[in-house]
Amino acid sequence: MVKPLHPVIADITHGLLTAEQSADDAIVSAATMVQSLVADRRQLQLKFGIIQAPLTDAVKAMMLTVEARAHLGRCHKRMHEIGVEHEFFEPTSHGDIFPTTGDPEPIKQSLSLVA
């Protein structure tokens, strides 16, 4: 019998999943903006070096978001370990497997019961 998740665990999980998805969305948005900045430079008739400073800032911001994404992943893993250690839930032999929103098939994803 699967033990139901405590509401606090569900809240934390929901926050983690939302933050992880937001980081992915921010990376996609930043990458699109960088691509547009470089591709549209000629259309704006700007010399090559004119966009270097904003391009550097945009790429650095995207790199920091990638780093933040890694930290969110570590946080998720550590919270999962705490949940197992304190018996808030029981992992399956292959990790916690729950269907995720918008996914017809279950995938291996820790604590993704709540989305």
C-alpha distances in whole Angstrom, upper triangle without the diagonal:
4,6,9,12,15,18,20,18,18,22,23,21,23,26,26,25,28,30,29,30,33,34,34,36,39,39,40,42,44,45,46,48,50,50,52,54,55,56,58,60,63,62,63,66,65,66,63,63,63,59,58,58,55,54,53,51,49,48,48,45,43,43,42,39,38,38,36,34,33,33,30,28,29,27,24,24,25,22,19,21,21,17,16,19,18,14,14,11,10,12,12,15,17,16,14,15,15,17,20,23,26,24,23,21,18,20,19,20,18,17,18,15,18,22
4,6,9,12,15,17,15,15,18,19,17,19,22,22,21,24,26,26,26,30,31,31,32,35,36,36,39,41,41,42,45,46,47,49,51,52,52,54,56,59,59,60,62,61,62,60,60,59,56,55,54,51,50,49,48,45,44,44,42,40,39,38,36,35,34,32,30,30,29,26,25,25,24,21,20,21,19,16,18,18,14,13,17,16,12,11,8,8,10,10,13,15,14,11,12,12,15,17,20,23,21,21,19,16,17,16,16,15,13,14,12,15,18
4,6,9,12,14,12,13,16,17,16,18,21,21,21,23,25,25,26,29,30,31,32,35,36,37,39,40,41,43,45,46,47,49,51,52,53,54,57,59,59,60,62,61,62,60,59,59,55,54,53,51,50,49,47,45,44,43,41,39,39,38,35,34,34,32,29,29,28,25,24,24,23,20,20,20,17,15,17,16,12,12,15,13,10,8,6,7,10,12,15,17,15,12,14,13,16,18,21,24,23,23,22,18,19,18,17,15,13,15,12,14,18
4,6,9,12,10,10,13,15,13,15,18,19,18,21,23,23,24,27,28,29,30,32,34,35,36,38,39,41,42,44,45,47,48,50,51,52,54,57,57,57,60,59,60,58,58,57,53,53,51,49,48,47,45,43,43,42,39,38,38,36,33,33,33,30,28,28,27,24,23,24,22,19,20,20,17,15,17,16,13,14,16,15,12,9,8,10,12,14,18,19,16,13,14,13,15,17,18,22,21,22,21,18,19,18,17,15,12,13,10,11,15
4,6,8,6,6,10,11,10,12,15,15,15,18,20,20,21,24,25,26,27,29,31,32,34,35,37,38,40,41,42,44,46,47,48,50,52,55,54,55,57,56,57,55,55,54,50,50,48,46,45,44,42,40,39,38,36,34,34,33,30,30,29,27,25,25,24,21,20,21,18,16,17,17,14,12,15,14,10,12,15,13,11,7,7,10,12,14,18,18,15,12,14,12,15,16,17,21,21,22,21,18,18,17,15,13,9,11,9,9,13
4,5,5,6,9,10,11,12,14,15,17,18,20,21,23,24,26,27,29,30,32,33,34,36,38,39,41,42,44,45,46,48,49,51,52,56,55,55,58,57,58,56,55,54,51,50,48,46,45,44,42,40,40,39,36,35,35,33,30,31,30,27,26,26,24,21,21,22,19,17,18,17,14,13,16,14,11,13,15,12,11,7,9,12,15,18,21,22,18,15,17,16,18,18,20,24,24,25,25,21,22,20,18,15,12,14,12,11,15
4,5,5,6,9,10,10,12,14,15,16,18,20,21,22,24,26,27,28,30,31,32,34,36,37,38,40,42,43,44,46,48,48,50,54,53,53,56,54,56,54,53,52,49,48,46,44,43,43,40,38,38,37,34,33,34,32,29,30,29,26,25,26,24,21,21,22,19,17,19,18,15,15,18,16,13,16,18,15,15,11,12,16,18,20,24,24,21,17,19,17,18,18,19,22,23,25,25,22,22,21,19,16,12,14,12,10,13
4,5,5,6,9,10,11,12,14,15,17,18,20,21,23,24,26,27,29,30,31,33,35,36,37,39,41,42,43,45,46,47,49,52,52,52,55,53,54,52,51,50,47,46,44,42,41,41,38,36,36,35,32,31,32,29,27,27,27,23,23,23,21,18,19,19,16,14,17,16,12,13,16,13,11,15,16,14,14,10,12,16,18,21,24,24,20,18,19,18,20,19,20,24,24,27,26,23,23,22,18,16,12,14,13,11,14
4,5,5,6,8,10,11,12,14,15,16,18,20,21,23,24,26,27,29,30,31,33,35,36,37,39,41,42,44,45,46,48,51,51,51,54,52,53,51,50,49,46,45,43,41,40,39,37,35,35,34,31,30,30,28,25,25,25,22,20,21,19,16,16,17,14,12,14,13,9,10,12,11,8,12,14,12,12,8,9,13,14,17,20,20,17,14,16,15,17,16,18,22,22,24,23,20,20,18,15,12,9,11,10,9,12
4,6,5,6,9,10,10,12,14,15,16,18,20,21,22,24,26,27,28,30,32,33,34,36,37,39,40,42,43,44,46,49,49,49,52,50,52,50,49,48,45,44,43,40,39,39,36,34,34,33,30,29,30,28,25,25,25,22,20,21,20,16,17,18,15,13,15,15,12,12,15,14,11,14,17,15,15,11,11,14,15,18,21,20,17,14,15,13,15,14,15,18,19,21,21,18,18,17,14,12,8,9,8,6,9
4,5,5,6,9,10,11,12,14,15,16,18,20,21,22,24,26,27,28,30,31,32,34,36,37,38,41,42,43,44,48,47,47,50,48,50,48,47,46,42,42,40,38,37,37,34,32,32,31,28,27,28,26,23,24,24,20,19,21,19,15,17,18,14,13,16,16,12,13,17,15,13,17,19,17,17,13,14,18,18,21,24,23,20,17,18,16,17,16,16,20,21,23,23,21,20,20,16,14,11,11,11,8,10
4,5,5,6,9,10,11,12,14,15,16,18,20,21,23,25,26,27,29,30,31,33,35,36,37,39,40,42,43,46,46,46,49,47,48,46,45,44,41,40,38,36,35,35,32,30,30,29,26,25,26,23,21,21,21,17,16,17,15,12,13,14,11,9,12,12,9,10,14,12,11,15,16,15,16,13,14,17,17,20,23,22,18,16,17,16,18,16,17,20,21,24,23,21,20,18,15,12,10,11,12,10,11
4,5,5,6,8,10,10,12,14,15,17,18,20,21,23,24,26,27,29,30,32,33,35,36,38,39,40,42,45,45,45,48,46,48,45,45,44,40,40,38,36,35,34,32,30,29,29,26,24,25,23,20,20,20,17,15,16,15,11,12,13,11,8,11,12,9,9,13,13,11,14,16,16,16,13,12,15,15,17,20,19,15,13,14,13,14,12,14,17,18,20,20,17,16,15,11,9,6,7,8,7,8
4,5,5,6,9,10,11,12,14,15,16,18,20,21,22,24,26,27,28,30,32,33,34,36,37,38,40,43,43,43,46,45,46,44,43,42,39,39,37,34,34,33,31,29,29,28,25,24,25,23,20,20,21,17,16,17,16,13,14,16,13,11,14,15,12,13,17,16,15,17,20,19,19,16,16,18,18,20,23,21,18,15,16,14,14,12,12,15,16,19,20,17,17,16,13,12,9,8,9,6,6
4,6,5,6,9,10,10,12,14,15,16,18,20,21,22,24,26,27,28,30,31,32,34,36,37,38,42,41,41,44,42,44,42,41,40,36,36,34,32,31,31,28,26,26,25,22,21,22,20,17,18,18,15,13,15,14,10,12,14,11,10,14,14,12,13,17,16,15,19,21,20,20,17,18,20,20,22,25,23,20,17,18,17,17,15,15,18,19,22,22,20,19,18,15,13,11,11,12,10,9
4,5,5,6,9,10,11,12,14,15,17,19,20,21,23,24,26,27,29,30,31,33,35,36,37,41,41,40,43,41,43,40,40,39,35,35,33,31,30,29,27,25,25,24,21,20,20,18,15,15,15,12,11,12,11,7,9,11,8,7,10,12,10,11,14,14,14,17,19,19,19,17,17,19,18,20,23,21,17,15,16,15,16,14,15,17,18,21,21,19,17,16,12,11,10,9,12,10,10
4,5,5,6,8,10,11,12,14,15,17,18,20,21,23,24,26,27,29,30,32,33,34,36,39,39,39,42,41,42,40,39,39,35,34,33,31,30,29,27,25,24,24,21,19,20,19,15,15,16,13,11,13,13,9,10,12,11,9,12,14,12,13,16,17,16,18,21,21,21,18,17,19,18,20,22,20,16,14,15,13,13,10,11,14,14,18,18,16,14,14,10,10,9,7,10,8,7
4,5,5,6,9,10,10,12,14,15,16,18,20,21,22,24,26,27,28,30,31,32,34,37,37,37,40,39,40,38,38,37,33,33,31,29,28,28,25,23,23,23,20,18,19,18,14,15,17,13,12,14,14,10,12,15,13,12,15,17,15,16,19,20,19,21,24,24,24,21,21,23,22,23,26,23,20,18,18,16,16,12,12,14,16,19,20,18,17,17,14,14,12,11,13,10,8
4,5,5,6,9,10,10,12,14,15,16,18,20,21,22,24,26,27,29,30,31,33,36,36,36,38,37,38,36,35,34,31,30,29,26,25,25,22,20,20,20,17,15,16,14,11,12,13,10,8,11,11,7,10,13,11,10,14,15,14,16,19,19,19,22,24,24,25,22,22,24,23,25,27,24,21,19,20,19,19,15,15,17,19,22,22,21,19,18,15,15,14,13,16,13,11
4,5,5,6,9,10,11,13,14,15,17,19,20,21,23,25,26,27,29,30,32,35,35,35,38,36,37,35,34,34,30,30,28,26,25,24,22,20,19,19,16,14,15,14,10,10,12,9,6,9,10,6,7,11,10,9,12,15,14,15,18,19,19,21,23,24,24,22,21,23,21,23,24,22,19,17,18,17,17,14,14,16,17,20,20,18,16,15,12,13,13,12,15,13,11
4,5,5,6,9,10,11,12,14,15,17,18,20,21,23,24,26,27,28,30,33,33,33,36,35,36,34,34,33,29,29,28,25,24,24,23,20,19,20,17,15,16,15,12,12,14,12,9,12,13,10,11,15,14,13,16,18,17,18,21,22,22,24,26,27,27,24,23,25,23,24,26,23,20,19,18,17,16,12,12,13,14,18,19,18,16,16,13,14,14,12,15,13,10
4,5,5,6,9,10,10,12,14,15,16,18,20,21,22,24,26,26,28,32,31,31,34,33,34,32,32,31,27,27,26,23,22,22,20,17,17,18,14,13,15,14,10,11,13,11,9,13,13,11,13,16,15,14,18,20,19,20,23,24,24,26,28,29,29,26,26,28,26,28,29,27,24,22,22,21,20,16,15,16,18,22,22,21,20,20,17,18,17,15,18,16,13
4,5,5,6,9,10,10,12,14,15,16,18,20,21,23,24,25,27,30,30,30,33,31,32,30,29,29,25,25,23,21,20,19,17,15,15,14,12,10,11,10,6,7,10,7,6,10,11,9,11,14,14,14,16,18,18,20,22,23,24,26,28,29,29,27,27,28,26,28,29,26,23,22,22,22,21,18,17,18,19,23,23,22,20,20,17,18,18,17,20,18,15
4,5,5,6,9,10,11,12,14,15,17,19,20,21,23,24,26,29,29,29,32,31,32,29,29,29,25,25,24,21,20,20,19,16,15,16,13,10,12,12,8,8,11,10,8,11,13,11,12,15,16,15,17,20,20,21,23,25,25,27,29,30,30,28,27,28,26,27,28,25,23,22,21,21,20,16,16,16,17,21,21,20,18,18,16,17,18,16,19,18,15
4,5,5,6,9,10,11,12,14,15,17,18,20,21,22,24,27,27,27,30,29,30,29,29,28,24,24,24,20,19,20,18,15,15,16,13,11,13,14,10,11,14,13,11,14,16,14,15,19,19,18,21,23,23,23,26,28,27,29,32,33,33,30,29,31,29,30,31,28,26,24,24,22,21,17,16,16,18,21,22,22,20,21,19,20,21,18,21,19,16
4,5,5,6,8,10,10,12,14,15,16,18,20,21,22,26,26,25,28,27,28,26,26,25,21,21,20,17,16,17,15,11,12,13,10,8,11,11,7,9,12,11,10,14,15,14,15,18,19,19,21,23,23,25,27,28,29,31,33,34,34,32,31,33,31,32,33,30,28,27,26,25,24,21,20,20,21,25,26,25,23,24,21,22,23,21,24,22,19
4,5,5,6,9,10,10,12,14,15,17,18,20,21,24,25,25,27,26,27,24,24,24,20,20,19,16,15,15,14,11,10,11,9,6,8,9,7,7,11,10,9,12,14,14,15,18,19,19,21,23,24,25,27,29,29,31,33,34,35,33,32,33,31,32,33,29,27,27,26,26,25,21,21,21,21,25,25,25,23,23,21,22,23,21,25,23,20
4,6,5,6,9,10,11,12,14,16,16,18,20,23,23,23,26,25,26,24,25,24,20,20,20,17,15,17,16,12,12,14,12,9,12,13,10,10,14,14,12,15,18,17,17,21,22,21,23,26,26,27,30,31,31,33,35,36,37,34,33,34,32,33,34,30,28,27,27,26,24,21,20,19,20,24,24,25,22,23,21,23,24,22,25,24,20
4,5,5,6,9,10,11,12,14,15,16,18,21,21,21,24,23,25,23,23,22,18,19,19,15,14,16,14,11,11,14,11,9,13,14,11,12,16,15,14,18,20,19,20,23,23,23,26,28,28,29,32,33,33,35,37,38,39,36,35,37,35,35,37,33,31,30,29,28,27,23,22,21,23,26,27,27,25,26,24,26,27,24,27,25,22
4,5,5,6,9,10,10,12,14,15,16,20,20,20,22,21,22,20,20,19,15,16,15,12,11,12,11,7,8,10,8,6,10,11,9,11,14,14,14,17,19,18,20,23,23,24,26,28,28,30,32,33,34,36,38,39,40,37,37,38,36,37,38,34,32,32,31,30,29,26,25,24,25,29,30,30,27,28,26,27,28,26,29,28,24
4,5,5,6,9,10,11,12,14,16,19,19,19,22,20,21,19,19,19,15,15,16,13,11,12,12,9,8,11,10,7,10,13,11,11,15,16,15,17,20,20,20,23,25,25,27,29,30,30,33,35,35,37,39,40,41,39,38,38,36,37,37,34,32,32,31,30,29,26,25,24,25,28,29,29,27,27,26,28,29,27,30,29,25
4,5,5,6,9,10,10,12,14,17,17,17,20,19,21,19,20,19,16,17,17,14,12,14,14,11,11,14,13,11,14,16,14,15,18,19,18,21,23,22,23,26,27,27,29,32,32,33,35,37,37,39,41,42,43,40,40,40,38,39,39,36,34,34,32,32,30,26,25,24,25,28,29,30,28,29,27,29,31,28,31,30,26
4,5,5,6,9,10,10,12,15,15,15,18,17,18,17,17,16,13,14,14,11,9,12,12,8,10,13,12,10,14,15,14,15,19,19,19,22,24,23,25,28,28,29,31,33,33,35,37,38,39,41,43,44,44,42,41,43,40,41,42,39,37,36,35,34,32,29,28,27,28,31,33,33,31,32,30,32,33,30,33,31,28
4,5,5,6,9,10,11,14,15,15,17,15,16,14,15,14,10,11,12,9,7,9,10,7,7,11,11,9,12,14,14,15,18,19,19,21,23,24,25,27,29,29,31,33,34,35,37,39,39,41,43,44,45,43,42,43,41,42,42,39,37,37,36,36,34,31,30,29,30,33,34,34,32,32,31,32,34,32,35,33,30
4,5,5,6,8,10,13,13,14,16,15,17,14,16,16,12,13,15,12,10,12,14,10,10,14,14,12,15,18,17,17,20,21,21,23,26,26,26,29,31,31,33,35,36,37,39,41,41,43,45,46,47,45,44,44,42,42,43,39,38,37,36,36,34,31,30,28,29,32,33,34,32,33,31,33,35,32,36,34,31
4,5,5,6,8,11,11,11,14,13,15,14,16,15,12,14,15,12,10,14,14,11,12,16,16,14,17,20,19,20,23,24,23,26,28,28,29,32,33,33,35,37,38,39,41,43,43,45,47,48,49,47,46,47,44,45,45,42,40,40,39,38,36,32,31,29,31,34,35,36,34,35,34,36,37,34,37,36,32
4,6,5,6,10,10,10,12,11,12,11,12,11,8,10,12,9,7,11,12,10,11,14,14,14,17,19,19,20,22,23,24,26,28,28,30,32,33,34,36,38,39,40,42,44,44,46,48,49,50,48,47,48,46,47,47,44,42,41,41,40,38,35,34,32,34,37,38,38,36,37,35,37,38,36,39,37,34
4,6,5,8,10,10,12,10,11,9,11,11,8,9,12,10,8,11,13,11,12,15,16,15,17,20,20,20,23,25,25,27,29,30,31,33,35,35,37,39,40,41,43,45,46,47,49,50,51,49,48,49,46,47,48,44,42,42,42,41,39,36,35,34,35,38,39,39,37,38,36,38,40,38,41,39,36
4,6,7,8,10,11,11,13,11,14,13,11,13,16,14,12,15,17,14,15,18,19,18,20,23,22,23,26,27,27,29,31,32,32,35,37,37,39,41,42,43,45,47,47,49,51,52,53,51,50,50,48,48,48,45,43,43,42,41,39,36,35,33,34,37,38,39,37,38,37,39,41,38,41,40,36
4,5,5,6,9,9,11,11,14,12,10,13,16,13,12,16,17,15,16,20,20,19,22,24,24,25,28,29,29,31,33,33,34,37,38,39,41,43,43,44,47,48,49,51,53,54,54,52,51,52,50,50,51,47,46,45,44,43,41,38,36,35,36,39,40,41,39,40,39,41,42,40,43,41,38
4,6,5,6,6,8,8,10,9,8,11,13,12,11,14,16,15,16,19,20,20,22,24,24,25,28,29,30,32,34,34,36,38,39,40,42,44,45,46,48,50,50,52,54,55,56,54,53,54,51,52,53,49,48,47,46,46,44,40,39,38,39,42,43,44,42,43,41,43,44,42,45,43,40
4,5,5,6,8,8,12,11,11,13,16,15,14,18,20,18,19,23,23,23,25,28,28,29,31,33,33,35,37,38,39,41,43,43,45,47,48,49,51,53,53,55,57,58,59,57,56,57,54,55,55,52,50,50,49,48,46,43,42,40,41,44,45,46,44,45,44,46,47,45,48,46,43
4,5,8,11,12,15,13,13,16,18,17,16,20,21,20,21,24,25,24,27,29,29,30,33,34,34,36,38,38,39,42,43,44,46,48,49,49,52,53,54,56,58,59,59,57,56,57,55,55,56,52,51,50,49,48,46,42,41,39,40,43,45,46,44,45,44,46,47,45,47,46,42
4,6,9,11,13,11,11,14,16,15,15,19,19,18,20,23,23,24,26,28,28,29,32,33,33,36,38,38,39,42,43,44,46,48,48,49,52,53,54,56,58,59,59,57,56,58,55,56,57,53,51,51,50,49,47,43,42,40,42,45,46,47,45,46,45,47,48,45,48,46,42
4,7,9,12,10,11,14,17,16,16,19,21,20,22,24,25,25,28,30,30,31,34,35,36,38,40,40,42,44,45,46,48,50,51,52,54,56,56,58,60,61,62,60,59,60,58,58,59,55,54,53,53,52,50,46,45,43,45,47,49,50,48,49,47,49,50,48,51,49,46
4,6,8,6,8,11,13,13,13,16,18,18,19,22,23,23,25,27,28,29,31,33,33,36,37,38,40,42,43,44,46,48,49,50,52,53,54,56,58,59,60,58,57,59,56,57,58,54,52,52,51,51,49,45,44,43,44,47,48,49,47,48,46,48,49,47,50,48,45
4,6,6,8,10,13,13,13,16,18,18,19,21,23,24,25,27,29,29,31,33,34,36,38,39,40,42,43,45,46,48,49,51,52,54,55,57,58,60,61,59,58,59,57,58,58,54,53,53,52,52,50,47,46,45,46,49,50,50,48,48,47,49,50,48,51,50,46
4,6,7,8,11,12,11,13,16,16,16,19,21,21,22,25,26,27,29,31,31,33,35,36,37,39,41,42,43,45,47,48,50,51,52,54,55,57,58,56,56,57,54,55,55,51,50,50,50,49,48,45,44,43,44,47,47,48,45,46,44,46,47,46,49,48,44
4,6,5,8,10,10,11,14,15,15,17,19,20,21,23,25,26,27,29,30,32,34,35,36,38,39,41,42,44,45,47,48,50,51,53,54,56,57,55,55,56,53,55,55,51,50,50,50,50,48,45,44,43,44,48,48,48,46,46,44,45,47,45,49,47,44
4,6,7,9,9,11,13,14,15,17,19,20,21,23,25,26,28,29,30,32,34,35,37,38,39,41,43,44,45,47,49,50,51,53,54,56,57,55,55,56,54,55,55,52,50,50,50,49,48,45,44,43,44,47,48,48,46,46,44,45,47,45,48,46,43
4,6,6,6,8,10,10,12,14,15,16,18,20,21,22,24,26,27,29,30,31,33,35,36,37,39,41,42,43,45,46,48,50,51,52,53,51,51,52,50,51,52,48,46,46,46,45,44,41,40,39,40,43,44,44,42,42,40,42,43,41,44,43,39
4,6,5,6,9,10,10,12,14,15,16,18,20,21,22,24,25,27,29,30,31,33,34,36,38,39,40,42,43,45,46,48,49,51,52,50,50,51,49,50,50,47,45,45,45,45,44,41,40,39,40,44,44,44,41,41,39,41,42,41,44,43,39
4,5,5,6,9,10,11,12,14,15,17,18,20,21,22,24,26,27,29,30,32,33,35,36,37,39,41,42,43,45,47,48,49,51,49,49,50,48,49,50,47,45,45,45,45,44,40,40,39,40,44,44,44,41,41,39,40,41,40,43,41,38
4,5,5,6,9,10,10,12,14,15,17,18,20,21,22,25,26,27,29,30,31,33,35,36,37,39,41,42,43,45,46,47,49,47,47,48,46,47,48,45,43,42,42,42,41,37,37,36,37,41,42,42,39,39,37,38,39,37,40,39,36
4,5,5,6,8,10,11,12,14,15,17,18,20,21,23,24,26,27,29,30,32,33,35,36,38,39,41,42,44,45,46,48,46,46,47,44,45,46,43,41,41,41,40,39,36,35,34,35,39,39,39,37,37,35,36,37,36,39,38,34
4,6,5,6,9,10,10,12,14,15,16,18,20,21,23,24,26,27,28,30,32,33,34,36,38,39,40,42,43,45,46,45,45,46,43,45,45,42,40,40,40,40,39,36,36,35,36,40,40,40,37,36,34,35,37,36,39,37,35
4,6,5,6,9,10,10,12,14,15,16,18,20,21,22,24,26,27,28,30,31,33,34,36,37,39,41,42,43,44,43,43,44,42,43,44,41,39,39,39,39,38,35,34,34,35,39,39,39,36,35,33,34,35,34,37,35,33
4,5,5,6,9,10,11,12,14,15,17,19,20,21,23,25,26,27,29,30,31,33,35,36,37,39,41,42,43,41,41,42,40,41,42,39,37,36,36,36,35,32,31,31,32,35,36,36,33,33,31,32,33,31,35,33,30
4,5,5,6,9,10,10,12,14,15,17,19,20,21,23,24,26,27,29,30,32,33,35,36,38,39,41,42,40,40,41,38,40,40,37,35,35,35,35,34,31,31,30,31,35,35,34,31,31,29,30,32,31,34,33,30
4,5,5,6,9,10,10,12,14,15,17,18,20,21,22,24,26,27,28,30,32,33,34,36,37,39,40,39,39,40,37,39,40,37,34,34,35,35,35,31,31,32,32,36,36,35,32,31,29,30,31,30,34,32,30
4,5,5,6,9,10,10,12,14,15,16,18,20,21,22,24,26,27,28,30,31,33,35,36,37,38,37,37,38,36,38,38,35,33,33,33,33,32,29,29,29,30,34,34,33,30,30,27,28,29,28,31,29,27
4,5,5,6,9,10,10,13,14,15,17,19,20,21,23,24,26,27,29,30,31,33,35,36,37,35,35,36,34,35,36,33,30,30,30,30,30,26,26,26,27,31,31,30,27,27,25,26,27,26,29,28,25
4,5,5,6,9,10,11,13,14,15,17,19,20,21,23,24,26,27,29,30,32,33,35,36,35,34,35,33,34,35,32,29,30,30,30,30,27,28,28,28,32,31,30,27,26,24,25,27,26,30,28,26
4,5,5,6,9,10,11,12,14,15,16,18,20,21,22,24,26,27,28,30,31,33,34,33,33,34,32,34,34,31,29,29,30,30,30,27,27,28,29,32,32,31,28,27,24,24,25,25,28,27,25
4,5,5,6,9,10,10,12,14,15,16,18,20,21,22,24,25,27,29,30,31,32,31,30,32,30,31,32,29,27,26,27,27,27,23,24,24,25,29,29,27,25,24,21,22,23,22,25,24,21
4,5,5,6,9,10,11,13,14,15,17,19,20,21,23,25,26,27,29,30,32,30,30,30,28,29,30,27,25,25,25,26,25,23,23,24,24,27,27,26,23,22,19,20,22,21,25,24,22
4,5,5,6,9,10,11,13,14,16,17,18,20,21,23,24,26,27,29,30,29,29,30,27,29,30,27,24,25,26,27,27,24,25,26,26,30,29,27,24,23,20,20,22,22,25,25,23
4,5,5,6,9,10,10,12,14,15,16,18,20,21,22,24,25,27,28,27,27,28,26,28,29,27,24,24,25,25,25,22,23,25,25,29,28,26,23,22,19,19,20,20,23,22,20
4,5,5,6,9,10,11,12,14,15,17,19,20,21,23,24,26,27,25,25,26,24,25,26,23,21,21,21,22,22,19,20,21,21,25,24,23,20,18,16,16,17,17,20,19,18
4,5,5,6,9,10,11,12,14,15,17,18,20,21,23,24,26,24,24,25,22,24,25,22,19,20,21,22,23,20,22,23,23,26,25,23,20,18,15,15,17,17,21,21,20
4,5,5,6,9,10,10,12,14,15,16,18,20,21,22,24,23,23,24,22,24,25,23,20,20,22,23,24,21,23,25,25,28,27,25,21,19,16,15,17,18,21,20,20
4,5,5,6,9,10,10,12,14,15,16,18,20,21,22,20,20,22,20,22,24,21,18,18,19,20,21,18,19,22,22,25,24,22,19,17,14,13,14,14,18,17,16
4,5,5,6,9,10,11,12,14,15,17,18,20,21,20,19,20,18,20,21,18,15,15,17,18,19,17,19,21,20,23,22,19,16,14,11,10,12,13,17,17,16
4,5,5,6,8,10,11,12,14,15,16,18,20,19,19,20,18,20,21,19,16,16,18,20,21,20,22,24,23,26,25,22,19,16,13,12,14,15,19,19,19
4,5,5,6,8,10,10,12,14,15,16,18,17,17,19,17,20,21,20,16,16,18,19,21,19,21,24,23,27,25,22,20,17,14,12,12,14,17,17,17
4,6,5,6,9,10,10,12,14,15,16,15,15,16,14,17,18,17,13,12,15,15,17,16,18,21,20,23,22,19,16,14,10,8,9,11,14,14,14
4,5,5,6,9,10,11,12,14,15,14,14,15,13,15,16,14,11,12,14,16,18,17,20,23,21,24,22,19,16,13,10,8,10,12,15,16,17
4,5,5,6,9,10,10,12,14,14,14,15,14,17,18,17,14,14,17,19,21,20,23,26,25,27,25,22,20,16,14,11,12,15,17,18,19
4,5,5,6,9,10,11,12,11,12,13,13,16,18,17,14,13,16,17,19,19,21,24,23,26,24,21,19,16,13,10,9,13,15,15,16
4,5,5,6,9,10,10,9,9,10,9,12,14,14,10,9,13,14,17,17,20,23,22,24,22,18,16,13,10,7,7,11,13,14,16
4,5,5,6,9,10,10,10,11,10,13,14,14,11,12,15,17,20,20,23,26,25,27,25,21,19,15,13,10,11,14,16,18,20
4,5,5,6,8,8,10,11,12,15,17,17,14,14,17,19,22,22,24,28,27,29,27,23,21,18,16,12,12,16,17,18,20
4,6,5,6,5,6,8,9,13,15,16,12,11,15,16,19,19,22,25,25,26,24,21,19,17,14,10,10,13,14,15,18
4,6,5,6,6,6,7,11,12,14,11,10,14,16,20,20,23,27,25,27,24,20,19,16,14,11,11,15,15,17,20
4,6,8,9,9,10,14,15,17,14,14,18,20,23,24,27,30,29,30,28,24,23,19,18,14,14,18,19,20,23
4,6,8,10,12,15,17,19,16,16,19,20,24,24,27,30,30,31,29,25,24,21,19,16,15,18,18,20,23
4,5,7,9,13,15,17,14,13,17,18,22,23,25,29,28,29,27,23,22,20,18,14,13,17,17,18,21
4,7,10,13,16,17,14,13,16,16,19,20,23,26,25,27,25,21,21,19,17,13,11,14,14,15,18
4,7,10,13,14,11,9,12,13,16,18,20,24,23,24,22,18,18,16,14,11,9,12,12,14,17
4,7,10,11,9,8,11,13,16,18,21,24,23,23,21,17,17,14,14,11,10,14,13,16,19
4,7,8,5,5,8,11,15,16,20,23,21,21,19,15,14,11,11,9,9,12,12,15,18
4,5,5,5,7,10,14,16,20,22,20,20,17,13,13,10,11,10,11,13,13,17,19
4,6,8,10,13,16,19,22,24,22,22,18,15,14,11,13,12,14,16,17,20,22
4,7,8,11,14,16,20,22,19,19,15,12,11,8,10,10,13,14,15,19,20
4,6,10,13,14,18,20,18,19,16,12,10,7,7,7,9,11,13,16,17
4,7,10,12,15,18,16,17,14,10,9,6,6,5,6,8,9,12,14
4,7,9,13,15,12,13,10,6,6,5,6,7,8,8,8,12,13
4,6,10,12,10,11,9,6,7,7,7,8,8,6,6,9,11
4,7,9,7,7,6,4,6,9,9,11,10,7,7,9,10
4,6,5,8,8,7,7,9,8,11,10,6,7,8,7
4,5,8,10,10,11,13,12,14,13,9,9,9,6
4,6,9,10,11,14,14,17,16,12,13,12,10
4,5,7,8,12,12,15,15,12,12,13,11
4,7,9,13,14,17,17,14,14,15,14
4,6,10,12,15,16,13,13,15,15
4,7,9,12,12,10,10,13,13
4,6,9,11,9,11,14,13
4,7,9,9,11,14,14
4,6,6,9,11,12
4,6,8,11,12
4,6,7,9
4,5,6
4,7
4
